[in-house]
């Protein structure tokens, strides 16, 4: 019986990782497989791009609100509106940044369906990293590819 030669092992590139930092009770480092542990939502998005016209894509991923709520932002529970002073900064591997307010994603306020996409057009984003998707934005300027960091900051509006 002839044996086939051993196959060379193909080194798998590590999954991209993003860090959740700031005013959080549970800061974390997350990968796309980690994000797939939250309920996944699907959206079809059309972005008006200034350089290449309208772009159509399908995204799948957890809501940003669910992931950040699980990290326990440092809201004062005795003050319902305290969460309105929290800002969310998102940074991509290419240095692109976007800023959101907590009120945009909170179900008690704007309840925007902002996603941390784990796939685009059916292709997984394990190695590239998740993407910030704001389906409600007509322009894709706040769309961030390859997220490397999300910072939640409650210092805005805090008295010295």
Secondary structure, 3 states (H helix, E strand, C coil): CCCCCCCCCCCCCCCCEEEEEECECCCEEEEHHHHCCCCCEEEEEEEEECCCEEEEEEEEEEEHHHHHHHCCECCCCCCHHHHHHCEEEEEECCCCEEEEEHHHHCCCCCCCCCEEEEEECCEECCCCCCEEECCCCCCHHHCECCEEEEEEECCCCCCC
